[in-house]
């Protein structure tokens, strides 16, 4: 399944400090990749993910 995730752009994914929404997006995105879904993450360029990252 092809899935697009869009994260808030003001914090990295996963966040360096506090960032509840960004932390959940990071865990969910990586879990979907582990389940062999085709995931694209739209987030800041500092994001670290197993999905395909599209820096915005």
NORJO-V753522 format. One line per field, one symbol per residue. psi: psi as a letter, one per 20 degrees, with the letter a starting at -180 (. if undefined). A space follows every 10 residues. Layout:
# NORJO-V753522
psi = ???
This chain:
# NORJO-V753522
psi = ppppppqqii qroqqhcqng ghgggggggh hhghjkqopp poarijqori rppop.
